[in-house]
Amino acid sequence: MKIGELAAATGASVRLLRYYEEQGLLESHRLDSGHRRYADGAPAVVRRIRALLDAGLPTRAIRDLLPCVRQDGTVAACKLETLQEHLRGLDDRISALSETRTSLAGLISATRASEPAPV
């Protein structure tokens, strides 16, 4: 399948498919003319990549996980620790954002309280 066909089949742009290749997530074969050709299973690979990206995983982690993703989208148990590590990282970021939000909300409240009342 050509890159344009893969883009049409997956809804991913040609540019994005090239990026996936650069990151080692998607393989193509080059014809003598230099055009890319993808295996028939490439749309499923792109869908798996998108699902992992939607789960918040960076491409470097996806490159490691992708060979362990099953047809149903689950990941082999041997990679469970990797997923848990990323979940802990998200939890830490959510906690930090929550603290930042609380500080900002407090600043807004204090600012409003210090404004003179309208006459």
TISE-690549 format. One record per residue: residue number from 0; residue in one letter; x, y, z of N, C-alpha, C in turn. Coordinates in Angstrom, 3 decimals. Example, Ala and Ser with C-alpha at 12.3 -4.5 7.8 and 13.67 -1.06 7.14 Angstrom:
TISE-690549
<atom num="0" residu="A" n_east="13.190" n_north="-5.690" n_up="7.800" ca_east="12.300" ca_north="-4.500" ca_up="7.800" c_east="13.200" c_north="-3.300" c_up="7.800"/>
<atom num="1" residu="S" n_east="12.850" n_north="-2.250" n_up="7.080" ca_east="13.670" ca_north="-1.060" ca_up="7.140" c_east="12.900" c_north="0.030" c_up="7.870"/>
END
This chain:
TISE-690549
<atom num="0" residu="M" n_east="0.846" n_north="-1.167" n_up="0.000" ca_east="0.000" ca_north="0.000" ca_up="0.000" c_east="0.894" c_north="1.233" c_up="0.000"/>
<atom num="1" residu="K" n_east="0.492" n_north="2.244" n_up="-0.751" ca_east="1.237" ca_north="3.496" ca_up="-0.845" c_east="0.943" c_north="4.375" c_up="0.372"/>
<atom num="2" residu="I" n_east="1.791" n_north="5.363" n_up="0.594" ca_east="1.638" ca_north="6.218" ca_up="1.757" c_east="0.306" c_north="6.977" c_up="1.737"/>
<atom num="3" residu="G" n_east="-0.127" n_north="7.421" n_up="0.570" ca_east="-1.408" ca_north="8.108" ca_up="0.460" c_east="-2.575" c_north="7.194" c_up="0.797"/>
<atom num="4" residu="E" n_east="-2.462" n_north="5.938" n_up="0.397" ca_east="-3.498" ca_north="4.957" ca_up="0.721" c_east="-3.541" c_north="4.684" c_up="2.218"/>
<atom num="5" residu="L" n_east="-2.373" n_north="4.601" n_up="2.825" ca_east="-2.312" ca_north="4.385" ca_up="4.269" c_east="-2.889" c_north="5.582" c_up="5.012"/>
<atom num="6" residu="A" n_east="-2.573" n_north="6.771" n_up="4.538" ca_east="-3.119" ca_north="7.983" ca_up="5.150" c_east="-4.646" c_north="7.981" c_up="5.056"/>
<atom num="7" residu="A" n_east="-5.165" n_north="7.626" n_up="3.897" ca_east="-6.619" ca_north="7.591" ca_up="3.712" c_east="-7.269" c_north="6.524" c_up="4.590"/>
<atom num="8" residu="A" n_east="-6.605" n_north="5.396" n_up="4.733" ca_east="-7.153" ca_north="4.281" ca_up="5.510" c_east="-7.156" c_north="4.558" c_up="7.011"/>
<atom num="9" residu="T" n_east="-6.245" n_north="5.417" n_up="7.471" ca_east="-6.096" ca_north="5.630" ca_up="8.912" c_east="-6.513" c_north="7.023" c_up="9.377"/>
<atom num="10" residu="G" n_east="-6.630" n_north="7.949" n_up="8.445" ca_east="-6.933" ca_north="9.323" ca_up="8.828" c_east="-5.708" c_north="10.087" c_up="9.294"/>
<atom num="11" residu="A" n_east="-4.552" n_north="9.462" n_up="9.244" ca_east="-3.294" ca_north="10.118" ca_up="9.613" c_east="-2.747" c_north="10.827" c_up="8.377"/>
<atom num="12" residu="S" n_east="-2.124" n_north="11.965" n_up="8.582" ca_east="-1.541" ca_north="12.685" ca_up="7.450" c_east="-0.287" c_north="11.969" c_up="6.955"/>
<atom num="13" residu="V" n_east="0.065" n_north="12.232" n_up="5.722" ca_east="1.290" ca_north="11.682" ca_up="5.141" c_east="2.488" c_north="12.127" c_up="5.977"/>
<atom num="14" residu="R" n_east="2.470" n_north="13.368" n_up="6.371" ca_east="3.569" ca_north="13.901" ca_up="7.196" c_east="3.696" c_north="13.138" c_up="8.504"/>
<atom num="15" residu="L" n_east="2.561" n_north="12.830" n_up="9.138" ca_east="2.568" ca_north="12.088" ca_up="10.397" c_east="3.092" c_north="10.664" c_up="10.188"/>
<atom num="16" residu="L" n_east="2.716" n_north="10.046" n_up="9.103" ca_east="3.214" ca_north="8.697" ca_up="8.812" c_east="4.725" c_north="8.707" c_up="8.626"/>
<atom num="17" residu="R" n_east="5.233" n_north="9.734" n_up="7.953" ca_east="6.686" ca_north="9.849" ca_up="7.799" c_east="7.362" c_north="10.038" c_up="9.160"/>
<atom num="18" residu="Y" n_east="6.729" n_north="10.807" n_up="10.030" ca_east="7.262" ca_north="11.011" ca_up="11.382" c_east="7.308" c_north="9.681" c_up="12.130"/>
<atom num="19" residu="Y" n_east="6.237" n_north="8.899" n_up="12.035" ca_east="6.232" ca_north="7.586" ca_up="12.687" c_east="7.389" c_north="6.733" c_up="12.191"/>
<atom num="20" residu="E" n_east="7.670" n_north="6.806" n_up="10.919" ca_east="8.813" ca_north="6.069" ca_up="10.371" c_east="10.130" c_north="6.576" c_up="10.952"/>
<atom num="21" residu="E" n_east="10.285" n_north="7.887" n_up="10.996" ca_east="11.516" ca_north="8.479" ca_up="11.538" c_east="11.745" c_north="8.053" c_up="12.978"/>
<atom num="22" residu="Q" n_east="10.657" n_north="7.875" n_up="13.725" ca_east="10.741" ca_north="7.497" ca_up="15.126" c_east="10.896" c_north="5.987" c_up="15.318"/>
<atom num="23" residu="G" n_east="10.896" n_north="5.235" n_up="14.223" ca_east="11.060" ca_north="3.789" ca_up="14.302" c_east="9.792" c_north="3.056" c_up="14.707"/>
<atom num="24" residu="L" n_east="8.636" n_north="3.694" n_up="14.510" ca_east="7.367" ca_north="3.088" ca_up="14.898" c_east="6.687" c_north="2.347" c_up="13.755"/>
<atom num="25" residu="L" n_east="6.989" n_north="2.721" n_up="12.545" ca_east="6.318" ca_north="2.196" ca_up="11.367" c_east="7.374" c_north="1.878" c_up="10.315"/>
<atom num="26" residu="E" n_east="7.214" n_north="0.732" n_up="9.675" ca_east="8.183" ca_north="0.321" ca_up="8.656" c_east="7.581" c_north="0.417" c_up="7.262"/>
<atom num="27" residu="S" n_east="8.428" n_north="0.789" n_up="6.332" ca_east="8.038" ca_north="0.771" ca_up="4.921" c_east="9.183" c_north="0.164" c_up="4.132"/>
<atom num="28" residu="H" n_east="8.867" n_north="-0.217" n_up="2.945" ca_east="9.880" ca_north="-0.706" ca_up="2.011" c_east="9.937" c_north="0.299" c_up="0.879"/>
<atom num="29" residu="R" n_east="11.136" n_north="0.582" n_up="0.413" ca_east="11.304" ca_north="1.536" ca_up="-0.684" c_east="11.382" c_north="0.806" c_up="-2.007"/>
<atom num="30" residu="L" n_east="10.631" n_north="1.310" n_up="-2.952" ca_east="10.724" ca_north="0.804" ca_up="-4.318" c_east="11.950" c_north="1.425" c_up="-4.984"/>
<atom num="31" residu="D" n_east="12.328" n_north="0.925" n_up="-6.124" ca_east="13.470" ca_north="1.487" ca_up="-6.860" c_east="13.247" c_north="2.972" c_up="-7.150"/>
<atom num="32" residu="S" n_east="11.995" n_north="3.351" n_up="-7.302" ca_east="11.669" ca_north="4.750" ca_up="-7.580" c_east="11.778" c_north="5.619" c_up="-6.322"/>
<atom num="33" residu="G" n_east="11.958" n_north="4.982" n_up="-5.158" ca_east="12.060" ca_north="5.729" ca_up="-3.906" c_east="10.743" c_north="5.855" c_up="-3.162"/>
<atom num="34" residu="H" n_east="9.650" n_north="5.428" n_up="-3.794" ca_east="8.348" ca_north="5.509" ca_up="-3.143" c_east="8.239" c_north="4.482" c_up="-2.013"/>
<atom num="35" residu="R" n_east="7.519" n_north="4.874" n_up="-0.983" ca_east="7.301" ca_north="3.980" ca_up="0.149" c_east="6.159" c_north="3.022" c_up="-0.152"/>
<atom num="36" residu="R" n_east="6.316" n_north="1.802" n_up="0.367" ca_east="5.242" ca_north="0.802" ca_up="0.320" c_east="5.121" c_north="0.219" c_up="1.716"/>
<atom num="37" residu="Y" n_east="3.881" n_north="0.058" n_up="2.141" ca_east="3.596" ca_north="-0.466" ca_up="3.477" c_east="2.923" c_north="-1.824" c_up="3.369"/>
<atom num="38" residu="A" n_east="3.141" n_north="-2.648" n_up="4.366" ca_east="2.514" ca_north="-3.968" ca_up="4.419" c_east="1.012" c_north="-3.808" c_up="4.650"/>
<atom num="39" residu="D" n_east="0.276" n_north="-4.845" n_up="4.359" ca_east="-1.178" ca_north="-4.807" ca_up="4.531" c_east="-1.585" c_north="-4.551" c_up="5.979"/>
<atom num="40" residu="G" n_east="-0.746" n_north="-4.927" n_up="6.926" ca_east="-1.062" ca_north="-4.728" ca_up="8.339" c_east="-0.729" c_north="-3.342" c_up="8.864"/>
<atom num="41" residu="A" n_east="-0.218" n_north="-2.475" n_up="8.022" ca_east="0.196" ca_north="-1.134" ca_up="8.468" c_east="-0.943" c_north="-0.318" c_up="9.076"/>
<atom num="42" residu="P" n_east="-2.171" n_north="-0.375" n_up="8.551" ca_east="-3.243" ca_north="0.393" ca_up="9.201" c_east="-3.458" c_north="-0.006" c_up="10.659"/>
<atom num="43" residu="A" n_east="-3.345" n_north="-1.289" n_up="10.961" ca_east="-3.496" ca_north="-1.742" ca_up="12.347" c_east="-2.358" c_north="-1.206" c_up="13.209"/>
<atom num="44" residu="V" n_east="-1.159" n_north="-1.169" n_up="12.663" ca_east="-0.012" ca_north="-0.626" ca_up="13.408" c_east="-0.242" c_north="0.858" c_up="13.703"/>
<atom num="45" residu="V" n_east="-0.706" n_north="1.603" n_up="12.717" ca_east="-0.972" ca_north="3.033" ca_up="12.915" c_east="-2.047" c_north="3.214" c_up="13.982"/>
<atom num="46" residu="R" n_east="-3.080" n_north="2.387" n_up="13.973" ca_east="-4.129" ca_north="2.486" ca_up="14.998" c_east="-3.559" c_north="2.203" c_up="16.386"/>
<atom num="47" residu="R" n_east="-2.652" n_north="1.238" n_up="16.486" ca_east="-2.021" ca_north="0.940" ca_up="17.781" c_east="-1.164" c_north="2.119" c_up="18.235"/>
<atom num="48" residu="I" n_east="-0.420" n_north="2.689" n_up="17.317" ca_east="0.405" ca_north="3.865" ca_up="17.648" c_east="-0.489" c_north="4.981" c_up="18.172"/>
<atom num="49" residu="R" n_east="-1.580" n_north="5.260" n_up="17.476" ca_east="-2.502" ca_north="6.338" ca_up="17.888" c_east="-3.092" c_north="6.056" c_up="19.264"/>
<atom num="50" residu="A" n_east="-3.445" n_north="4.808" n_up="19.524" ca_east="-4.014" ca_north="4.457" ca_up="20.832" c_east="-2.990" c_north="4.678" c_up="21.943"/>
<atom num="51" residu="L" n_east="-1.756" n_north="4.325" n_up="21.697" ca_east="-0.709" ca_north="4.521" ca_up="22.703" c_east="-0.406" c_north="6.003" c_up="22.896"/>
<atom num="52" residu="L" n_east="-0.413" n_north="6.764" n_up="21.813" ca_east="-0.228" ca_north="8.214" ca_up="21.935" c_east="-1.388" c_north="8.827" c_up="22.722"/>
<atom num="53" residu="D" n_east="-2.613" n_north="8.371" n_up="22.439" ca_east="-3.783" ca_north="8.871" ca_up="23.163" c_east="-3.709" c_north="8.549" c_up="24.649"/>
<atom num="54" residu="A" n_east="-2.994" n_north="7.481" n_up="24.994" ca_east="-2.809" ca_north="7.107" ca_up="26.397" c_east="-1.710" c_north="7.934" c_up="27.058"/>
<atom num="55" residu="G" n_east="-1.135" n_north="8.870" n_up="26.302" ca_east="-0.136" ca_north="9.765" ca_up="26.877" c_east="1.285" c_north="9.269" c_up="26.816"/>
<atom num="56" residu="L" n_east="1.533" n_north="8.221" n_up="26.070" ca_east="2.882" ca_north="7.677" ca_up="26.004" c_east="3.708" c_north="8.403" c_up="24.949"/>
<atom num="57" residu="P" n_east="4.969" n_north="8.686" n_up="25.254" ca_east="5.845" ca_north="9.318" ca_up="24.256" c_east="6.294" c_north="8.287" c_up="23.217"/>
<atom num="58" residu="T" n_east="6.724" n_north="8.778" n_up="22.074" ca_east="7.102" ca_north="7.876" ca_up="20.993" c_east="8.253" c_north="6.954" c_up="21.387"/>
<atom num="59" residu="R" n_east="9.167" n_north="7.401" n_up="22.233" ca_east="10.272" ca_north="6.533" ca_up="22.640" c_east="9.763" c_north="5.327" c_up="23.417"/>
<atom num="60" residu="A" n_east="8.726" n_north="5.514" n_up="24.235" ca_east="8.126" ca_north="4.395" ca_up="24.970" c_east="7.324" c_north="3.515" c_up="24.021"/>
<atom num="61" residu="I" n_east="6.642" n_north="4.135" n_up="23.079" ca_east="5.841" ca_north="3.376" ca_up="22.121" c_east="6.737" c_north="2.469" c_up="21.289"/>
<atom num="62" residu="R" n_east="7.892" n_north="2.961" n_up="20.910" ca_east="8.832" ca_north="2.154" ca_up="20.125" c_east="9.183" c_north="0.872" c_up="20.881"/>
<atom num="63" residu="D" n_east="9.320" n_north="0.981" n_up="22.195" ca_east="9.638" ca_north="-0.169" ca_up="23.038" c_east="8.414" c_north="-1.076" c_up="23.237"/>
<atom num="64" residu="L" n_east="7.242" n_north="-0.476" n_up="23.352" ca_east="6.028" ca_north="-1.240" ca_up="23.627" c_east="5.400" c_north="-1.885" c_up="22.400"/>
<atom num="65" residu="L" n_east="5.520" n_north="-1.257" n_up="21.264" ca_east="4.792" ca_north="-1.669" ca_up="20.066" c_east="4.932" c_north="-3.155" c_up="19.721"/>
<atom num="66" residu="P" n_east="6.127" n_north="-3.738" n_up="19.820" ca_east="6.223" ca_north="-5.166" ca_up="19.507" c_east="5.438" c_north="-6.050" c_up="20.480"/>
<atom num="67" residu="C" n_east="5.082" n_north="-5.498" n_up="21.635" ca_east="4.384" ca_north="-6.269" ca_up="22.664" c_east="2.884" c_north="-5.997" c_up="22.703"/>
<atom num="68" residu="V" n_east="2.384" n_north="-5.173" n_up="21.782" ca_east="0.953" ca_north="-4.881" ca_up="21.737" c_east="0.258" c_north="-6.004" c_up="20.982"/>
<atom num="69" residu="R" n_east="-0.754" n_north="-6.549" n_up="21.625" ca_east="-1.514" ca_north="-7.652" ca_up="21.017" c_east="-2.553" c_north="-7.096" c_up="20.044"/>
<atom num="70" residu="Q" n_east="-3.166" n_north="-7.990" n_up="19.293" ca_east="-4.185" ca_north="-7.598" ca_up="18.311" c_east="-5.345" c_north="-6.850" c_up="18.964"/>
<atom num="71" residu="D" n_east="-5.688" n_north="-7.214" n_up="20.216" ca_east="-6.820" ca_north="-6.572" ca_up="20.886" c_east="-6.444" c_north="-5.236" c_up="21.530"/>
<atom num="72" residu="G" n_east="-5.189" n_north="-4.816" n_up="21.367" ca_east="-4.750" ca_north="-3.528" ca_up="21.892" c_east="-4.135" c_north="-3.589" c_up="23.277"/>
<atom num="73" residu="T" n_east="-4.213" n_north="-4.733" n_up="23.948" ca_east="-3.576" ca_north="-4.866" ca_up="25.250" c_east="-2.083" c_north="-5.072" c_up="25.058"/>
<atom num="74" residu="V" n_east="-1.345" n_north="-4.876" n_up="26.139" ca_east="0.111" ca_north="-4.983" ca_up="26.085" c_east="0.538" c_north="-6.208" c_up="26.888"/>
<atom num="75" residu="A" n_east="1.520" n_north="-6.926" n_up="26.405" ca_east="2.029" ca_north="-8.105" ca_up="27.109" c_east="2.452" c_north="-7.735" c_up="28.523"/>
<atom num="76" residu="A" n_east="2.224" n_north="-8.652" n_up="29.443" ca_east="2.492" ca_north="-8.411" ca_up="30.864" c_east="3.939" c_north="-8.015" c_up="31.135"/>
<atom num="77" residu="C" n_east="4.851" n_north="-8.437" n_up="30.288" ca_east="6.262" ca_north="-8.103" ca_up="30.506" c_east="6.514" c_north="-6.600" c_up="30.408"/>
<atom num="78" residu="K" n_east="5.571" n_north="-5.856" n_up="29.836" ca_east="5.707" ca_north="-4.400" ca_up="29.705" c_east="4.812" c_north="-3.654" c_up="30.684"/>
<atom num="79" residu="L" n_east="4.187" n_north="-4.367" n_up="31.604" ca_east="3.290" ca_north="-3.741" ca_up="32.570" c_east="4.010" c_north="-2.678" c_up="33.402"/>
<atom num="80" residu="E" n_east="5.229" n_north="-2.941" n_up="33.803" ca_east="5.986" ca_north="-1.985" ca_up="34.611" c_east="6.192" c_north="-0.672" c_up="33.854"/>
<atom num="81" residu="T" n_east="6.441" n_north="-0.752" n_up="32.565" ca_east="6.604" ca_north="0.453" ca_up="31.749" c_east="5.329" c_north="1.283" c_up="31.767"/>
<atom num="82" residu="L" n_east="4.188" n_north="0.616" n_up="31.605" ca_east="2.907" ca_north="1.328" ca_up="31.640" c_east="2.653" c_north="1.933" c_up="33.013"/>
<atom num="83" residu="Q" n_east="2.953" n_north="1.184" n_up="34.055" ca_east="2.753" ca_north="1.686" ca_up="35.419" c_east="3.656" c_north="2.882" c_up="35.709"/>
<atom num="84" residu="E" n_east="4.858" n_north="2.851" n_up="35.191" ca_east="5.791" ca_north="3.966" ca_up="35.362" c_east="5.234" c_north="5.240" c_up="34.718"/>
<atom num="85" residu="H" n_east="4.680" n_north="5.111" n_up="33.543" ca_east="4.093" ca_north="6.278" ca_up="32.876" c_east="2.839" c_north="6.766" c_up="33.601"/>
<atom num="86" residu="L" n_east="2.076" n_north="5.855" n_up="34.156" ca_east="0.900" ca_north="6.241" ca_up="34.928" c_east="1.317" c_north="7.014" c_up="36.184"/>
<atom num="87" residu="R" n_east="2.367" n_north="6.551" n_up="36.856" ca_east="2.879" ca_north="7.279" ca_up="38.028" c_east="3.334" c_north="8.685" c_up="37.628"/>
<atom num="88" residu="G" n_east="3.977" n_north="8.784" n_up="36.483" ca_east="4.412" ca_north="10.097" ca_up="36.002" c_east="3.234" c_north="11.020" c_up="35.750"/>
<atom num="89" residu="L" n_east="2.172" n_north="10.483" n_up="35.161" ca_east="0.962" ca_north="11.289" ca_up="34.943" c_east="0.340" c_north="11.713" c_up="36.265"/>
<atom num="90" residu="D" n_east="0.280" n_north="10.785" n_up="37.207" ca_east="-0.276" ca_north="11.117" ca_up="38.527" c_east="0.528" c_north="12.231" c_up="39.190"/>
<atom num="91" residu="D" n_east="1.847" n_north="12.176" n_up="39.073" ca_east="2.703" ca_north="13.222" ca_up="39.642" c_east="2.436" c_north="14.572" c_up="38.980"/>
<atom num="92" residu="R" n_east="2.286" n_north="14.572" n_up="37.652" ca_east="2.007" ca_north="15.825" ca_up="36.940" c_east="0.636" c_north="16.374" c_up="37.303"/>
<atom num="93" residu="I" n_east="-0.351" n_north="15.486" n_up="37.440" ca_east="-1.694" ca_north="15.921" ca_up="37.832" c_east="-1.656" c_north="16.539" c_up="39.219"/>
<atom num="94" residu="S" n_east="-0.933" n_north="15.935" n_up="40.124" ca_east="-0.807" ca_north="16.463" ca_up="41.484" c_east="-0.141" c_north="17.840" c_up="41.472"/>
<atom num="95" residu="A" n_east="0.925" n_north="17.978" n_up="40.702" ca_east="1.619" ca_north="19.267" ca_up="40.619" c_east="0.709" c_north="20.327" c_up="40.006"/>
<atom num="96" residu="L" n_east="-0.048" n_north="19.973" n_up="38.976" ca_east="-0.979" ca_north="20.926" ca_up="38.367" c_east="-2.092" c_north="21.313" c_up="39.333"/>
<atom num="97" residu="S" n_east="-2.540" n_north="20.368" n_up="40.117" ca_east="-3.586" ca_north="20.652" ca_up="41.103" c_east="-3.079" c_north="21.651" c_up="42.146"/>
<atom num="98" residu="E" n_east="-1.849" n_north="21.465" n_up="42.591" ca_east="-1.251" ca_north="22.404" ca_up="43.550" c_east="-1.099" c_north="23.788" c_up="42.922"/>
<atom num="99" residu="T" n_east="-0.665" n_north="23.834" n_up="41.669" ca_east="-0.522" ca_north="25.105" ca_up="40.973" c_east="-1.872" c_north="25.790" c_up="40.824"/>
<atom num="100" residu="R" n_east="-2.900" n_north="25.018" n_up="40.505" ca_east="-4.247" ca_north="25.575" ca_up="40.362" c_east="-4.743" c_north="26.153" c_up="41.683"/>
<atom num="101" residu="T" n_east="-4.504" n_north="25.448" n_up="42.759" ca_east="-4.915" ca_north="25.929" ca_up="44.082" c_east="-4.222" c_north="27.243" c_up="44.406"/>
<atom num="102" residu="S" n_east="-2.935" n_north="27.336" n_up="44.105" ca_east="-2.192" ca_north="28.577" ca_up="44.354" c_east="-2.743" c_north="29.723" c_up="43.514"/>
<atom num="103" residu="L" n_east="-3.011" n_north="29.461" n_up="42.261" ca_east="-3.538" ca_north="30.496" ca_up="41.383" c_east="-4.936" c_north="30.931" c_up="41.829"/>
<atom num="104" residu="A" n_east="-5.785" n_north="29.986" n_up="42.190" ca_east="-7.126" ca_north="30.324" ca_up="42.670" c_east="-7.042" c_north="31.167" c_up="43.941"/>
<atom num="105" residu="G" n_east="-6.092" n_north="30.845" n_up="44.823" ca_east="-5.893" ca_north="31.631" ca_up="46.034" c_east="-5.450" c_north="33.049" c_up="45.726"/>
<atom num="106" residu="L" n_east="-4.573" n_north="33.201" n_up="44.760" ca_east="-4.107" ca_north="34.521" ca_up="44.343" c_east="-5.259" c_north="35.342" c_up="43.778"/>
<atom num="107" residu="I" n_east="-6.098" n_north="34.713" n_up="42.972" ca_east="-7.261" ca_north="35.403" ca_up="42.402" c_east="-8.207" c_north="35.836" c_up="43.512"/>
<atom num="108" residu="S" n_east="-8.475" n_north="34.950" n_up="44.456" ca_east="-9.371" ca_north="35.286" ca_up="45.574" c_east="-8.812" c_north="36.442" c_up="46.402"/>
<atom num="109" residu="A" n_east="-7.526" n_north="36.378" n_up="46.685" ca_east="-6.895" ca_north="37.445" ca_up="47.484" c_east="-6.944" c_north="38.769" c_up="46.740"/>
<atom num="110" residu="T" n_east="-6.733" n_north="38.733" n_up="45.435" ca_east="-6.773" ca_north="39.961" ca_up="44.615" c_east="-8.174" c_north="40.546" c_up="44.631"/>
<atom num="111" residu="R" n_east="-9.180" n_north="39.707" n_up="44.454" ca_east="-10.561" ca_north="40.187" ca_up="44.469" c_east="-10.927" c_north="40.769" c_up="45.826"/>
<atom num="112" residu="A" n_east="-10.465" n_north="40.132" n_up="46.892" ca_east="-10.788" ca_north="40.588" ca_up="48.243" c_east="-10.146" c_north="41.926" c_up="48.557"/>
<atom num="113" residu="S" n_east="-9.011" n_north="42.231" n_up="47.904" ca_east="-8.316" ca_north="43.492" ca_up="48.183" c_east="-8.823" c_north="44.654" c_up="47.342"/>
<atom num="114" residu="E" n_east="-9.699" n_north="44.354" n_up="46.360" ca_east="-10.250" ca_north="45.434" ca_up="45.530" c_east="-11.304" c_north="46.205" c_up="46.323"/>
<atom num="115" residu="P" n_east="-11.354" n_north="47.523" n_up="46.119" ca_east="-12.379" ca_north="48.295" ca_up="46.818" c_east="-13.756" c_north="47.927" c_up="46.278"/>
<atom num="116" residu="A" n_east="-14.731" n_north="47.957" n_up="47.157" ca_east="-16.101" ca_north="47.637" ca_up="46.772" c_east="-16.644" c_north="48.728" c_up="45.854"/>
<atom num="117" residu="P" n_east="-17.455" n_north="48.334" n_up="44.853" ca_east="-18.040" ca_north="49.354" ca_up="43.960" c_east="-19.025" c_north="50.228" c_up="44.749"/>
<atom num="118" residu="V" n_east="-19.072" n_north="51.471" n_up="44.366" ca_east="-19.966" ca_north="52.425" ca_up="45.051" c_east="-21.289" c_north="52.544" c_up="44.349"/>
END
